[in-house]
Amino acid sequence: MMRSLLAGLVLGLFVGSAQAAINVVAYYRLGDADAGAANTLPGAAQTQPSIGNQPLDRFGSPVYSNEGPPRGAVSRLSMRFDGSTARYAGPVLTTVTNNVGIEAWVRSNGRTANNATIAYNGNTASSGFGLFRIGPNWAFLLGGVVLGGTSPVTTDWTHLAFVRDNGVGTLYVNGTPAATTNAAPNPAAGNFLVGGNPLVATEWFDGLIDEVRLFTFNPGEFQVSDLNLGPQPPPVAVPSLQPGVLIALALALGLIGLLAVPRR
């Protein structure tokens, strides 16, 4: 019994604090939460959120596809956008400008002409933030402030995220940082957009979009493993090598050693 208690003490010294969860404001699975959705059918007049309470209205002719991303949450359907009129839109989801993120899985049809809206919270000309394609590159946009990104577009499923953590914005491509900015977005006003931009006639995405999430988090607590990248191995806690911890560890190991000595 004593050995078990001491072993538990040693293990407890190496247990870090639990990973802080992000606060998902809205999560659009683009088909998985829509009644009657099926491959090749027109997208619903309103696509429903799996988290949050704001549905998005359909414009043009987005179509359900059974081609879901290979990683992330298991997805039965995604949404195909035609690069010309198809999009979904609703009110802005948050006016927060810091400690906030937006992510989506995308699969381009290979089109690189002009730019394209993927998922955006705000007015692309003057406020908010979101994910874009700039010609042949995946990118981020802070409306009226900065547009940037140099990660080449491919026709493979790709996970994109823009996260602003403690004043630094980072574009992640498949979980890897691809671009950063210290610029601050203006508080969002306008709409939450997926697949197209009503303000610019050419900014329509041609391909598949799925698993769109907008989230917030406490300052400094975001981790890449919070993104919808797929199953992750459990984090390995790094012990804090403070003097008190080292002394306690040494005493615990010493006691275990004494108890392990055979008695006659």
Secondary structure as UniProt FT lines:
FT   HELIX           2..13
FT   STRAND          23..28
FT   TURN            30..33
FT   TURN            35..36
FT   TURN            39..40
FT   STRAND          46..47
FT   STRAND          49..51
FT   STRAND          56..59
FT   STRAND          63..65
FT   STRAND          78..82
FT   STRAND          87..91
FT   STRAND          100..108
FT   STRAND          115..122
FT   TURN            124..126
FT   STRAND          129..134
FT   TURN            135..136
FT   STRAND          137..142
FT   TURN            143..145
FT   STRAND          146..152
FT   STRAND          158..165
FT   TURN            166..167
FT   STRAND          168..173
FT   TURN            174..175
FT   STRAND          176..181
FT   STRAND          191..194
FT   TURN            198..199
FT   TURN            201..202
FT   STRAND          206..216
FT   TURN            219..220
FT   HELIX           224..226
FT   HELIX           243..260
//
